[in-house]
């Protein structure tokens, strides 16, 4: 949540800050603001709403400065108002931007009020500005920031500028993403590499506890203990083109249609090797896998539904006991640690705070066999894990996850097949059958994408509805859950998902002719059971929308609508059936007139509890 950007240069940095914020807007779009240092001291522009609203005010003010910071907000503490928008200023001398949550802000606020500081916002961030200002009276900005952050509890990425030291800025991170972009005679900070791609590809990913001094001629990084440290410089392979819409109307639409390529890229190494190799997960993976007697998957949001799907594969193919937990729940309950249980974390961004903290909790219990499945290289969760499998979905900008989800499923299927092979449960014939299915997957997904005109017509039947029900059975039940999530998060239609066999245990009471029922019904072993469940819905006046396979032998009738994928793809069917539910949600949202890429109250990367 929230995006921050900063720059120190020998030129006006306002345009760079604005471009960076525009690329970070997926992280929050309640308000935006920029503060710069110039001969007038700190000049600040803030506006409620999108970055574009702030840009207009910045242009009107002719904002200019060689050092500056910017912020796009997803509101946590305090309402969506200009007074709560960042940057926050203390005594006209210190300006701060912040991503994260300060848990001890109440205590610090009380203390700072007693010291004579006046608060003009309801945010926890203003505490940081005043605290640094208090110490900056007697200390240099670097030392003041180090002292201040040592007194803060919670998670944060911050950047600070000072009128007293206009030649540089100080930045710090704990639990929230932050990187440094290295330019020629200029340097930058940002929450995400996308914000600095137009000015540099050389980046340093800060680690927890780092505090950095950013100057025009270089950067100096200090670790948690205050001692200078060296961090690795990376060359980002993210392209600016991937951040542009191109011929598409929305990033979600673009990312849905990018899935054949994303899936192909993710399985490339696997296909090149023509085998399921433990080394795909890291050099030590084979030795780690030998120690594993069970798996616990920790995830949140869409990644949690990927994990639920994986449970079927891991237990069905690899015969390994698997549990799945919501990350935010796991860390707050008493669990029974098992040092032979592998902890698998799934996160598109690699920065999801609940998942990161759950991983830390598991490791604190002595569970050190850890694997991360992630889309963003060098992010926090992979760095904290023993093994890692990077999906290659590319940049995902739309808040509703699409290609990240399907590539996670491919990664998890690969894990199941690899573990099965290592455990002697996958014959050479079965291995080649699975590899063939993976090779054909991108083509099958493209066929599914070609169903869009039919799905667009279906969406018209949803646009005026307030509720919807999604049904699935077995390995397709998590896909029903994902379909319901997509519909509710971007169209604001209330939707829920149930295992179809549970209809009689409550949900059937909801069914009437105003509640469309979406059924995931591939031609698998549970098809006849699903058909029986559908009859129950139809008998009560429910209107059915069925996603089936070409050979499922469904017949359309009054109140029963059927769209068939071209073929059944066997064990990978959950991936294929994800595509139509994504498109249904997208087109329903278009008809509802919602902001598809930036749905209300949501942000892409959840870095707060």
C-alpha positions in Angstrom: 0.0 0.0 0.0 1.1 3.5 -0.8 4.0 4.4 -3.1 6.9 6.6 -2.5 9.5 8.2 -4.8 12.4 10.6 -4.3 15.1 12.2 -6.3 18.4 14.2 -5.8 19.7 15.8 -9.0 21.2 18.8 -10.7 17.9 19.5 -12.5 14.3 20.0 -11.7 13.1 16.7 -10.3 9.3 17.4 -10.3 8.6 15.8 -13.7 10.6 12.7 -12.5 8.6 12.5 -9.3 5.3 12.9 -11.1 6.1 10.2 -13.6 7.2 7.9 -10.8 4.0 8.5 -8.9 2.0 7.8 -12.0 3.6 4.4 -12.3 3.1 3.7 -8.5 -0.5 4.7 -8.5 -1.6 1.0 -8.4 -0.3 1.0 -4.8 -2.8 3.6 -3.7 -4.9 6.3 -5.2 -6.7 8.1 -2.4 -4.4 11.1 -2.6 -1.0 12.2 -3.9 1.6 14.8 -3.1 5.1 16.1 -3.8 7.5 18.2 -1.7 10.7 19.8 -3.0 13.5 21.8 -1.6 14.4 25.2 -3.2 15.4 28.7 -2.2 12.0 29.2 -0.6 12.5 26.2 1.7 10.0 23.3 1.4 7.4 23.7 -1.2 4.6 21.2 -1.2 1.6 20.3 -3.3 -1.1 17.8 -2.3 -4.5 16.7 -3.7 -7.2 14.2 -2.9 -7.8 11.6 -5.6 -5.6 10.5 -8.4 -2.1 11.7 -9.2 -3.5 13.7 -12.2 -5.3 16.0 -9.7 -2.0 16.7 -7.9 -0.2 17.3 -11.2 -2.6 20.1 -12.1 -1.9 21.8 -8.9 1.9 21.3 -9.2 1.9 22.9 -12.7 -0.2 25.8 -11.5 2.3 26.4 -8.7 5.2 26.1 -11.1 6.8 23.7 -8.6 10.6 23.3 -9.0 13.4 21.8 -7.0 16.6 19.8 -7.2 15.7 17.5 -4.3 12.2 16.2 -3.8 9.9 13.4 -2.5 6.5 12.2 -3.6 3.7 9.9 -2.4 0.6 8.3 -3.6 -1.7 7.1 -0.7 -3.8 4.2 0.2 -5.5 5.5 3.4 -5.0 3.6 6.7 -4.8 6.1 9.5 -7.1 9.0 8.9 -9.7 9.7 6.2 -9.2 10.7 2.5 -8.5 14.4 3.0 -5.8 16.8 1.8 -4.6 17.3 5.4 -3.9 13.6 5.6 -2.1 13.4 2.3 1.7 13.1 2.2 4.3 14.5 2.3 4.0 15.6 5.9 5.9 18.6 7.1 7.2 19.5 10.6 7.9 23.2 11.5 8.4 24.0 7.9 11.8 22.3 8.1 11.3 18.6 7.6 9.2 16.8 5.0 8.5 13.0 5.1 6.8 10.4 2.9 5.9 7.0 4.3 4.6 3.6 3.3 3.6 1.3 6.1 2.0 1.5 9.6 3.6 2.8 12.8 2.1 0.8 15.6 3.2 3.0 18.5 2.0 6.3 16.9 -0.4 7.0 19.8 2.4 6.9 22.4 4.7 9.0 20.2 1.9 11.5 19.4 1.3 12.0 23.1 5.0 12.5 23.8 5.5 14.9 20.9 2.4 17.0 21.8 4.0 17.4 25.3 7.1 18.7 23.6 5.1 21.4 21.8 4.5 19.8 18.4 1.1 20.5 16.8 -0.6 17.8 14.7 -2.5 18.8 11.6 -3.5 15.3 10.4 -4.8 12.1 11.7 -2.0 10.0 10.2 0.7 7.9 11.9 3.2 9.4 9.4 3.1 12.9 10.9 4.6 11.3 14.1 7.7 10.4 12.0 8.1 14.0 10.7 7.9 15.5 14.1 10.1 12.9 15.7 12.9 13.4 13.2 12.6 17.1 13.5 12.9 16.9 17.3 16.2 15.0 17.0 17.4 17.1 14.0 17.6 20.1 16.3 20.9 18.7 17.7 21.8 16.0 15.2 22.6 15.8 11.5 19.7 14.5 9.4 21.2 11.0 9.1 21.7 10.6 12.8 18.3 12.1 13.6 16.6 9.7 11.2 18.5 6.7 12.6 17.6 7.7 16.2 13.9 8.3 15.3 13.4 5.0 13.4 14.9 3.1 16.2 12.0 4.3 18.4 9.3 3.3 15.9 7.5 0.0 15.9 5.6 -1.4 12.9 6.5 -1.4 9.2 7.8 1.5 7.2 9.6 2.8 4.1 10.4 6.5 4.5 12.2 9.3 2.8 13.1 12.6 4.5 14.3 15.9 3.3 15.5 18.9 5.4 15.8 22.6 4.8 18.9 22.6 7.0 20.6 20.0 4.7 19.3 20.7 1.2 21.9 18.7 -0.7 20.6 15.2 0.1 17.8 13.0 1.5 17.7 10.2 3.9 15.7 7.0 3.4 15.0 4.0 5.6 13.1 0.7 5.4 11.7 -1.9 7.8 9.2 -4.4 6.5 8.1 -2.4 3.4 9.7 -2.4 0.0 12.3 0.3 -0.9 15.0 0.5 -3.5 17.6 3.0 -4.7 18.0 3.9 -8.4 21.5 4.9 -9.4 21.9 7.5 -12.1 24.7 9.6 -13.5 25.2 12.6 -11.2 21.7 11.9 -9.8 20.1 9.2 -7.6 16.6 8.1 -6.7 14.5 6.1 -4.3 11.2 4.3 -4.9 8.8 1.6 -3.7 9.0 -0.2 -7.0 11.5 -0.3 -9.9 8.7 0.8 -12.3 9.0 4.3 -10.8 12.6 4.8 -11.8 12.8 2.9 -15.1 12.7 6.1 -17.2 15.9 7.4 -15.5 17.9 4.3 -14.6 18.0 0.5 -14.6 20.7 0.2 -11.9 19.0 -0.5 -8.6 19.9 -1.5 -5.1 17.3 -3.2 -3.0 17.5 -2.1 0.6 17.2 -4.7 3.4 15.3 -4.5 6.7 16.9 -2.0 9.1 18.8 -0.2 6.3 19.1 3.6 6.4 20.6 5.3 3.4 22.1 8.7 2.6 21.2 9.7 -1.0 23.3 12.4 -2.7 24.0 13.4 -6.2 27.4 11.9 -6.2 26.6 8.6 -4.6 24.8 6.8 -1.8 25.9 5.4 1.5 24.0 2.6 3.2 24.0 1.8 6.9 22.7 -1.4 8.4 20.6 -2.0 11.4 23.6 -1.6 13.7 24.5 1.8 12.1 27.6 0.4 10.4 28.2 1.2 6.7 27.3 -1.8 4.5 27.5 -2.7 0.8 24.4 -3.9 -1.0 24.5 -5.6 -4.4 23.7 -3.5 -7.6 21.2 -5.1 -9.9 20.3 -4.4 -13.5 16.6 -4.4 -13.8 15.2 -6.4 -16.8 11.7 -4.8 -16.5 10.9 -3.0 -19.7 9.1 0.3 -19.9 6.9 -1.2 -22.7 5.5 -3.6 -20.1 4.2 -0.6 -18.2 2.3 0.8 -21.1 -1.3 -0.1 -22.1 -0.6 -0.4 -25.8 -3.7 -1.3 -27.7 -5.7 -2.3 -24.6 -8.3 -0.3 -22.7 -7.1 -1.4 -19.2 -4.1 -3.1 -17.7 -6.4 -6.0 -16.5 -7.5 -6.6 -20.1 -3.9 -6.5 -21.2 -2.7 -8.8 -18.5 -5.5 -11.3 -19.2 -4.4 -11.5 -22.8 -0.7 -11.7 -21.9 -1.3 -15.1 -20.2 -0.2 -17.3 -23.0 3.2 -15.6 -23.1 3.5 -15.4 -19.3 2.8 -19.1 -19.0 5.3 -20.0 -21.8 8.0 -17.8 -20.1 7.4 -19.4 -16.7 7.8 -23.0 -18.0 10.6 -22.2 -20.4 13.4 -23.7 -18.3 11.3 -26.7 -17.5 10.6 -27.4 -21.2 14.2 -26.7 -22.2 15.4 -29.4 -19.8 12.5 -31.7 -20.7 12.2 -32.9 -17.1 11.0 -31.9 -13.7 14.3 -31.0 -11.9 14.6 -30.0 -8.3 17.3 -27.5 -9.3 14.5 -25.3 -10.8 13.8 -24.4 -7.1 17.4 -23.8 -6.1 20.8 -25.6 -5.9 19.9 -27.0 -2.5 16.4 -28.1 -3.5 17.1 -31.8 -3.9 18.6 -32.1 -0.4 15.8 -30.0 1.1 13.1 -32.0 -0.6 14.5 -35.2 0.8 13.9 -33.9 4.3 10.3 -32.9 3.7 7.5 -35.0 5.2 4.6 -32.5 4.7 3.9 -29.0 3.3 2.3 -25.9 4.8 1.4 -23.2 2.3 0.9 -19.6 3.5 -0.6 -17.0 1.3 -3.2 -14.2 1.1 -5.9 -13.1 -1.4 -5.7 -14.6 -4.8 -2.4 -16.4 -3.9 -4.4 -18.2 -1.2 -6.7 -19.7 -3.9 -3.6 -20.8 -5.9 -2.5 -22.5 -2.7 -5.9 -24.3 -2.3 -5.6 -25.6 -5.9 -2.0 -26.8 -5.2 -3.2 -28.9 -2.2 -5.1 -31.1 -4.7 -2.0 -31.5 -6.8 0.5 -32.0 -4.0 -1.6 -34.7 -2.3 -2.9 -36.3 -5.5 0.4 -36.4 -7.5 3.2 -36.2 -4.9 1.2 -38.0 -2.1 2.5 -35.5 0.4 0.3 -34.1 3.2 -0.5 -30.5 2.6 -2.2 -27.8 4.6 -3.1 -24.3 3.4 -3.5 -21.3 5.7 -4.3 -17.6 5.3 -1.0 -15.9 6.3 -2.7 -13.3 8.6 -4.4 -16.0 10.6 -1.5 -18.4 10.9 0.8 -16.1 12.7 -1.7 -15.3 15.4 -2.6 -18.8 16.5 -0.9 -21.6 18.4 0.4 -24.1 15.9 2.4 -27.3 16.2 5.8 -26.8 14.6 7.3 -29.6 12.5 10.9 -29.0 11.4 10.4 -31.5 8.5 7.4 -29.6 7.1 8.3 -27.3 4.2 6.8 -23.8 4.4 5.8 -22.6 1.0 4.9 -18.9 0.7 3.2 -17.4 -2.4 3.2 -13.7 -3.2 3.1 -11.8 -6.5 5.0 -8.9 -5.1 7.2 -10.7 -2.6 6.4 -7.9 -0.2 2.9 -8.9 1.1 3.3 -8.1 4.8 1.1 -10.7 6.3 2.8 -13.4 4.3 6.3 -12.1 5.2 5.4 -12.0 8.9 3.9 -15.5 8.7 7.2 -16.8 7.2 9.2 -15.1 9.9 6.9 -16.7 12.5 7.3 -20.1 11.0 11.1 -19.8 11.0 11.0 -18.6 14.6 9.4 -21.9 15.5 12.3 -23.8 13.9 10.7 -24.4 10.5 13.6 -23.6 8.3 12.7 -25.6 5.2 11.3 -22.7 3.2 10.3 -22.1 -0.4 9.0 -18.9 -2.0 6.9 -18.6 -5.2 7.1 -15.1 -6.3 6.9 -12.8 -9.4 9.3 -10.0 -8.3 13.0 -10.8 -8.1 15.0 -9.7 -5.1 11.8 -8.9 -3.2 11.7 -9.5 0.6 10.0 -12.9 0.8 12.3 -14.7 -1.7 15.3 -13.2 0.1 14.1 -14.7 3.4 13.5 -18.1 1.9 15.8 -21.1 1.4 14.5 -21.9 -2.0 12.7 -19.8 -4.6 10.7 -20.3 -7.8 10.3 -17.1 -9.8 7.3 -16.9 -12.0 7.8 -14.9 -15.1 4.5 -13.1 -15.5 6.1 -9.7 -16.0 4.8 -6.5 -14.5 1.3 -6.8 -13.3 -0.3 -3.3 -12.8 -4.0 -4.1 -12.5 -5.1 -4.5 -8.9 -7.0 -7.7 -9.7 -4.4 -10.4 -10.2 -4.7 -12.4 -13.4 -1.5 -13.6 -15.1 0.3 -13.7 -11.7 -2.3 -16.2 -10.5 -2.1 -18.6 -13.5 1.7 -18.5 -13.4 1.6 -19.3 -9.7 -0.5 -22.3 -10.6 2.0 -23.5 -13.1 4.8 -23.1 -10.5 2.8 -25.1 -7.9 2.0 -27.9 -10.4 5.7 -28.0 -11.2 6.5 -28.4 -7.5 4.0 -31.2 -7.2 5.4 -33.1 -10.2 9.0 -32.5 -9.0 8.3 -33.8 -5.5 6.5 -36.8 -7.0 9.5 -37.6 -9.2 11.9 -37.3 -6.3 9.7 -39.5 -4.2 9.6 -42.2 -6.9 5.9 -41.6 -7.6 6.2 -40.3 -11.2 7.1 -42.7 -14.0 9.0 -41.5 -17.0 5.8 -41.8 -19.1 3.8 -39.7 -16.6 6.5 -37.1 -16.6 6.4 -36.8 -20.3 2.6 -36.6 -20.3 2.7 -33.7 -17.8 5.4 -31.9 -19.8 3.3 -32.3 -23.0 0.3 -30.9 -21.1 2.4 -27.9 -20.0 3.7 -27.3 -23.6 0.1 -27.3 -24.9 -1.2 -25.1 -22.1 -0.5 -21.7 -23.7 -2.3 -22.8 -26.9 -5.3 -23.9 -24.8 -5.4 -20.6 -22.9 -5.4 -18.8 -26.2 -8.4 -20.8 -27.3 -10.1 -19.8 -24.1 -9.3 -16.2 -24.7 -11.1 -16.5 -28.1 -14.3 -17.1 -26.1 -14.4 -13.4 -25.1 -17.3 -12.4 -27.4 -19.5 -15.0 -25.9 -18.5 -14.1 -22.4 -19.1 -10.4 -23.1 -22.7 -11.3 -23.9 -23.0 -13.2 -20.7 -21.7 -10.2 -18.7 -24.8 -8.2 -19.8 -26.9 -10.6 -17.7 -24.8 -9.7 -14.6 -24.5 -6.0 -14.8 -27.8 -5.2 -13.2 -27.5 -7.9 -10.5 -26.5 -7.4 -6.9 -25.5 -11.0 -6.1 -23.9 -14.0 -7.8 -23.0 -17.5 -6.8 -20.1 -19.5 -8.1 -19.9 -23.3 -7.8 -17.2 -25.8 -8.4 -16.1 -29.2 -7.1 -12.7 -30.8 -6.3 -9.7 -29.0 -7.7 -12.1 -26.5 -9.5 -13.6 -25.3 -6.3 -10.7 -22.8 -5.7 -11.3 -21.5 -9.2 -14.9 -20.8 -8.3 -13.5 -18.9 -5.3 -11.2 -16.9 -7.5 -14.1 -16.2 -9.9 -16.2 -14.8 -7.1 -13.3 -12.7 -5.8 -12.7 -11.2 -9.3 -16.3 -10.3 -9.7 -16.7 -8.6 -6.4 -13.4 -6.7 -6.3 -13.8 -5.0 -9.7 -17.6 -4.9 -10.4 -18.7 -4.5 -6.7 -21.3 -7.3 -7.3 -21.5 -9.3 -4.1 -20.4 -12.8 -5.0 -19.5 -15.9 -3.1 -18.3 -19.4 -4.0 -19.3 -22.8 -2.6 -18.4 -26.4 -3.3 -21.3 -27.5 -5.4 -22.0 -30.4 -3.0 -22.7 -27.9 -0.2 -25.7 -26.3 -2.0 -28.2 -28.1 0.1 -26.4 -27.0 3.3 -27.4 -23.4 3.1 -26.6 -21.5 -0.1 -29.6 -22.9 -2.0 -31.7 -20.6 0.1 -30.2 -17.7 -1.7 -31.0 -18.9 -5.2 -33.8 -17.2 -7.2 -34.1 -15.7 -10.7 -32.2 -12.6 -9.6 -29.0 -14.5 -8.5 -27.0 -15.8 -11.5 -25.2 -19.0 -10.7 -21.8 -19.6 -12.4 -20.7 -23.3 -12.6 -17.2 -24.5 -13.3 -18.0 -27.9 -14.9 -15.1 -29.5 -16.8 -15.3 -33.1 -18.0 -13.7 -34.7 -15.0 -14.6 -37.4 -12.5 -17.0 -35.1 -10.6 -19.0 -33.9 -13.7 -22.1 -36.0 -13.0 -22.2 -34.8 -9.4 -22.0 -31.2 -10.7 -24.8 -31.9 -13.1 -27.0 -33.0 -10.2 -26.2 -29.9 -8.3 -27.1 -27.8 -11.3 -30.5 -29.4 -11.4 -31.1 -28.4 -7.8 -30.4 -24.8 -8.8 -32.6 -24.9 -11.9 -35.5 -26.4 -10.0 -35.6 -23.3 -7.8 -35.6 -20.8 -10.6 -31.9 -20.1 -10.7 -30.3 -19.0 -13.9 -27.2 -21.1 -14.7 -24.0 -20.0 -16.5 -21.9 -23.0 -17.1 -18.2 -23.1 -18.2 -17.7 -26.6 -19.6 -15.4 -28.5 -21.9 -16.2 -29.4 -25.5 -16.9 -33.0 -24.5 -19.0 -32.3 -21.4 -22.3 -33.1 -23.2 -24.3 -30.2 -21.8 -27.3 -29.0 -23.6 -28.4 -25.4 -23.4 -32.0 -24.9 -22.4 -34.1 -22.1 -20.9 -32.2 -20.7 -17.9 -29.1 -22.8 -18.7 -26.3 -21.1 -20.7 -23.2 -23.0 -21.7 -19.8 -21.9 -22.9 -17.4 -24.7 -23.8 -13.6 -24.5 -23.8 -12.2 -26.3 -26.9 -10.8 -29.3 -25.1 -10.3 -30.8 -21.6 -6.7 -30.3 -20.5 -6.7 -32.9 -17.8 -4.9 -32.1 -14.6 -4.2 -28.5 -15.7 -7.9 -27.8 -16.2 -8.0 -25.3 -13.2 -5.6 -23.0 -15.1 -7.7 -23.1 -18.2 -10.9 -22.5 -16.4 -9.5 -19.4 -14.7 -9.5 -17.5 -18.0 -13.3 -17.3 -18.5 -14.1 -16.2 -15.0 -11.5 -13.4 -15.3 -13.1 -12.2 -18.5 -16.6 -12.4 -17.0 -15.5 -10.2 -14.2 -13.8 -7.8 -16.5 -16.7 -7.3 -18.8 -19.3 -7.1 -16.0 -17.1 -4.3 -14.5 -17.0 -2.5 -17.8 -20.8 -2.5 -18.0 -21.1 -1.4 -14.4 -18.8 1.5 -15.2 -16.3 0.8 -12.4 -12.6 1.7 -12.5 -11.4 -1.8 -13.5 -7.7 -1.2 -12.8 -8.1 0.7 -9.6 -11.2 -0.6 -7.7 -12.4 1.4 -4.7 -10.7 0.8 -1.4 -8.1 -1.6 -2.8 -4.5 -1.5 -3.7 -2.1 -3.8 -5.5 0.5 -4.5 -3.0 -0.7 -5.1 0.6 2.2 -4.0 2.8 0.2 -3.3 5.9 -1.8 -5.5 8.2 
